[in-house]
Amino acid sequence: MDFFAMLPLFFAQADQVPTPAASENNGMQYLIFLIPLLLLVWLLFMRPGKREQDQRRKLLESLDKHVKIYTVGGIVGTVHSIDREKGRIVVKVDDGNNTKIELLLDAVAGVITEEKKES
């Protein structure tokens, strides 16, 4: 059988249109599956990211002079001054030579806390 002899069969099948009731039911099944999936994605990915952003914001807001910090580049020093409007921080890295470095505020990775050793 050649292609041109089969053309009427293809057009005959194209006239059969699915009923609207069947397509509405199918869409509702996808919606019932999609809503819990979106909720799961929000709980697993969006919520922890928001929590980390809040902790980082609190860390940067709590910075003050004479606090020992470390940066994402591995620089350890003491905060000398902070300019929050420009997003800059001056860190004193060497007390002997009074060496200071100006960094972006976003480069601060954390605060070093001194724990007291019990003897």
C-alpha positions in Angstrom: 0.0 0.0 0.0 1.5 3.3 -0.9 1.3 6.6 1.0 -1.4 8.3 -1.2 -3.7 5.3 -0.6 -3.4 5.8 3.2 -4.2 9.5 3.2 -8.0 9.1 3.6 -7.4 7.0 6.7 -5.3 9.8 8.3 -8.0 12.4 7.6 -10.7 10.2 8.9 -8.9 9.9 12.3 -8.4 13.7 12.4 -12.1 14.2 12.5 -12.5 12.4 15.7 -12.2 15.1 18.5 -12.0 14.1 22.2 -14.9 15.1 24.3 -14.5 18.1 26.6 -15.4 16.0 29.7 -12.4 13.7 29.2 -10.0 16.6 28.8 -11.3 18.4 31.9 -10.8 15.3 34.0 -7.3 14.9 32.7 -6.4 18.5 33.6 -7.7 18.1 37.1 -5.5 15.0 37.6 -2.4 17.1 36.6 -3.5 19.9 39.0 -3.9 17.5 41.9 -0.4 16.2 41.2 1.2 19.6 40.6 0.1 21.4 43.8 1.7 19.0 46.3 4.8 18.9 44.1 5.2 22.7 44.2 4.7 22.7 48.0 7.4 20.1 48.3 9.8 22.1 46.2 9.1 25.2 48.3 9.7 23.3 51.6 12.9 21.7 50.4 14.6 24.5 48.5 13.1 27.9 49.0 12.5 27.9 52.8 16.1 26.9 53.8 17.6 29.5 51.4 15.5 32.2 53.0 16.6 31.1 56.4 20.3 31.3 55.4 19.8 34.8 53.9 18.2 36.0 57.2 21.2 34.6 59.2 23.7 36.3 56.8 21.8 39.6 57.0 21.8 39.4 60.8 25.6 38.6 60.8 26.4 41.7 58.6 24.1 44.0 60.7 25.8 42.8 63.9 29.3 43.7 62.8 31.0 46.4 64.8 34.5 47.8 65.4 37.1 45.5 67.0 35.2 42.3 66.1 37.5 39.6 64.7 36.2 38.3 61.3 37.2 36.0 58.4 36.5 36.6 54.8 35.5 34.3 51.9 39.1 34.7 50.6 40.6 33.4 53.9 41.7 36.8 55.3 41.5 37.0 59.1 41.5 40.4 60.8 39.8 42.9 63.0 37.1 45.3 61.9 38.5 48.8 61.8 35.6 50.7 60.2 32.4 50.0 58.4 30.7 52.0 55.7 27.3 50.4 55.2 26.1 52.9 52.6 28.9 52.0 50.3 29.0 48.4 51.3 32.7 48.6 52.4 34.6 47.4 55.4 38.2 48.2 56.5 39.9 45.2 58.2 43.1 45.5 60.2 45.1 42.4 59.4 48.4 43.1 61.1 48.7 44.9 64.4 52.5 45.3 64.3 52.6 47.2 61.0 49.1 48.6 61.2 48.2 47.0 57.9 44.6 47.6 56.8 42.6 46.3 53.8 39.4 47.7 52.4 36.9 44.9 51.4 33.4 44.6 50.2 31.0 44.0 53.1 29.7 40.9 51.2 33.2 39.3 51.5 32.7 38.8 55.2 32.1 35.0 55.8 31.8 35.0 59.5 32.8 36.1 63.0 35.5 34.5 65.0 34.5 34.0 68.6 37.1 33.5 71.3 36.2 30.7 73.7 37.7 30.7 77.2 39.8 27.7 78.0 39.3 26.2 81.4 42.5 25.2 83.2 
